[in-house]
Amino acid sequence: MKLPGEHIFVTGGAKGIGAAIVLDCAVNGAKVSFVDIDETAGKKLESELTSSGHKVSFAKADVANFEQLKSAFGALVSKLGDVTGVVNNAGVNSHADPVKMTDKEWDDFFAIDMKSIWLTAKLALPAMRKVNKGAIVNICSIHGRLTYPNFFPYGAAKSAVLGLTRNLALDEGKFNIRVNAVSPGYILTDLTKSWLKAESGREERSLSIQPSGRMGEPSEVAKVVTFLLSEKASFVSGADWAVDGGLGARSA
Ligand SMILES: NC(=O)c1ccc[n+]([C@@H]2O[C@H](COP(=O)([O-])OP(=O)(O)OC[C@H]3O[C@@H](n4cnc5c(N)ncnc54)[C@H](O)[C@@H]3O)[C@@H](O)[C@H]2O)c1
């Protein structure tokens, strides 16, 4: 058990990497709360984990809407106590053209992939500062450092997540709060599977550049997140942990 007695709050926890994080934290002894816009998937995961004896609680919230997020966060804290760890996982892709993209599309996208990370910090930091202890893990992407064409403005948002991670790590260090990023490469979630299938030959091409010859599983990201949340990572802060099977080491 790496997280006994902790209360870990996860965004976008109903499916994909987020659901694997919820499961891994629960298996490692934490109370876990999570929010998602997908109420059906959220309630299903909550009921599965609760019936196997874990303390897990779900609330519906859109991370881009501060009032919704604040109200869900408050309700989950009332149920499970103060949050000691946060995982900012909710995110969507953005394939846009810099000329065609509208102001509103930009703002809506950044509200999810970028601004929500500050919003959860705003909600969780007061209780963490009070007890001089806490950990935040931001799910970034290989696109925080390297990217490819036609993925505007995803690379910009994920690079900003790395900047926010570093600044929060500097500012919160005096409160013994650690802030790190995890940057997955290709991980086989619904999001990735549908993207791989969207163009003929894309899956084969994407596999051919993987040093490990395969793509990752959500549980392989979750294990790194649990480590970074835990005391085992007590001197790790302001870092970006790649979980990409070596893809980021590759030069064109
Ligand atoms: N899968 C990959 O290969 C990969 C690679 C690099 C980074 N990432 C990052 O990992 C994170 C999770 O991705 P995934 O592949 O598991 O995606 P996914 O689509 O499988 O799951 C994302 C979850 O977030 C929820 N969500 C989306 N928008 C939300 C919002 N506004 N408010 C609350 N919940 C919301 C979705 O309902 C879903 O449950 C994202 O931040 C993504 O950018 C994924």
The ligand as a Tripos MOL2 file, in Angstrom:
@<TRIPOS>MOLECULE
LIG
   44    48     1     0     0
SMALL
NO_CHARGES

@<TRIPOS>ATOM
      1 N1         -4.1600    8.3520  -24.3190 N.am      1 LIG1
      2 C1         -3.0140    8.8780  -24.6690 C.2       1 LIG1
      3 O1         -2.3070    8.3150  -25.5140 O.2       1 LIG1
      4 C2         -2.5220   10.1400  -24.0340 C.ar      1 LIG1
      5 C3         -1.2280   10.5650  -24.3520 C.ar      1 LIG1
      6 C4         -0.7460   11.7280  -23.7720 C.ar      1 LIG1
      7 C5         -1.5240   12.4400  -22.8760 C.ar      1 LIG1
      8 N2         -2.7770   12.0170  -22.5930 N.ar      1 LIG1
      9 C6         -3.5380   12.8040  -21.6350 C.3       1 LIG1
     10 O2         -4.0750   11.9540  -20.6500 O.3       1 LIG1
     11 C7         -5.3050   12.4780  -20.1550 C.3       1 LIG1
     12 C8         -6.3950   11.4120  -20.2440 C.3       1 LIG1
     13 O3         -6.5250   11.0080  -21.5930 O.3       1 LIG1
     14 P1         -7.2570    9.6450  -22.0040 P.3       1 LIG1
     15 O4         -6.5430    9.1290  -23.1860 O.co2     1 LIG1
     16 O5         -7.4650    8.7780  -20.8300 O.co2     1 LIG1
     17 O6         -8.6470   10.2660  -22.5200 O.3       1 LIG1
     18 P2        -10.1270    9.6330  -22.4600 P.3       1 LIG1
     19 O7        -10.9230   10.4320  -23.4450 O.co2     1 LIG1
     20 O8        -10.0710    8.1590  -22.6130 O.co2     1 LIG1
     21 O9        -10.5700   10.0110  -20.9810 O.3       1 LIG1
     22 C9        -10.6800   11.3660  -20.5940 C.3       1 LIG1
     23 C10       -11.7050   11.4670  -19.4730 C.3       1 LIG1
     24 O10       -11.8500   12.8540  -19.1530 O.3       1 LIG1
     25 C11       -13.2340   13.1810  -19.1490 C.3       1 LIG1
     26 N3        -13.4020   14.5990  -19.5060 N.ar      1 LIG1
     27 C12       -13.2290   15.1680  -20.7170 C.ar      1 LIG1
     28 N4        -13.5090   16.4840  -20.6520 N.ar      1 LIG1
     29 C13       -13.8850   16.7370  -19.3660 C.ar      1 LIG1
     30 C14       -14.2990   17.9100  -18.6710 C.ar      1 LIG1
     31 N5        -14.4430   19.0850  -19.3180 N.pl3     1 LIG1
     32 N6        -14.5800   17.8170  -17.3590 N.ar      1 LIG1
     33 C15       -14.4820   16.6270  -16.7060 C.ar      1 LIG1
     34 N7        -14.1040   15.4790  -17.3110 N.ar      1 LIG1
     35 C16       -13.8110   15.5410  -18.6270 C.ar      1 LIG1
     36 C17       -13.8560   12.2470  -20.1750 C.3       1 LIG1
     37 O11       -15.2590   12.0990  -19.9980 O.3       1 LIG1
     38 C18       -13.0860   10.9550  -19.9080 C.3       1 LIG1
     39 O12       -13.6630   10.1950  -18.8720 O.3       1 LIG1
     40 C19        -5.5920   13.7360  -20.9930 C.3       1 LIG1
     41 O13        -5.1540   14.8730  -20.2850 O.3       1 LIG1
     42 C20        -4.7440   13.5250  -22.2380 C.3       1 LIG1
     43 O14        -4.3710   14.7290  -22.8550 O.3       1 LIG1
     44 C21        -3.2970   10.8890  -23.1460 C.ar      1 LIG1
@<TRIPOS>BOND
     1     1     2 1
     2     2     3 2
     3     2     4 1
     4     4     5 ar
     5     4    44 ar
     6     5     6 ar
     7     6     7 ar
     8     7     8 ar
     9     8     9 1
    10     8    44 ar
    11     9    10 1
    12     9    42 1
    13    10    11 1
    14    11    12 1
    15    11    40 1
    16    12    13 1
    17    13    14 1
    18    14    15 2
    19    14    16 1
    20    14    17 1
    21    17    18 1
    22    18    19 2
    23    18    20 1
    24    18    21 1
    25    21    22 1
    26    22    23 1
    27    23    24 1
    28    23    38 1
    29    24    25 1
    30    25    26 1
    31    25    36 1
    32    26    27 ar
    33    26    35 ar
    34    27    28 ar
    35    28    29 ar
    36    29    30 ar
    37    29    35 ar
    38    30    31 1
    39    30    32 ar
    40    32    33 ar
    41    33    34 ar
    42    34    35 ar
    43    36    37 1
    44    36    38 1
    45    38    39 1
    46    40    41 1
    47    40    42 1
    48    42    43 1
@<TRIPOS>SUBSTRUCTURE
     1 LIG1         1 GROUP 0 **** ****
